[in-house]
Amino acid sequence: MSENEIPVKEISELLDVVSEKVPRMMKAVRESFFSAEAGAGIGDAVGSFYKSLIDKGIPDAKAYELTLAFLRQFERFADVMSMDGKKPKAEKE
């Protein structure tokens, strides 16, 4: 093969492997994120985050606002993981 030739066969084989493995990997990540254990872990993380802010003297209203922003990061990730090729949802306020 010359220096300027495109390795079509190798690229095709690589894409075959990627198209086989990536969907399985995404499914495993999605299943681990949407499990009961993951939900409990997210609840613990959000609760700990809020408590940490309060313990550090952040006013309740600001701690609540920051905690909602923290939780929205999990929601965005969940939206991305559940899209399955669909367009993302409009941003929630």
C-alpha angles and dihedrals in degrees: 000000000000123000093257099046119109112234094231096169093050092046090050092051091048092051090049090055093045093048089052100044105036096061090050091049092049091048091053092049091047092049092049092048095048097046124115089248092053091049091052090047092052090049090051091048093050092046092048091048092053093045091049091053092049092046089054091055099257109155114256095246093050092044089052091049093049091046091053089051089050091050091048089063089062090046092052091050090048090050091052092046093050098045097091091192095320124127114269119260119258113271112273120228 
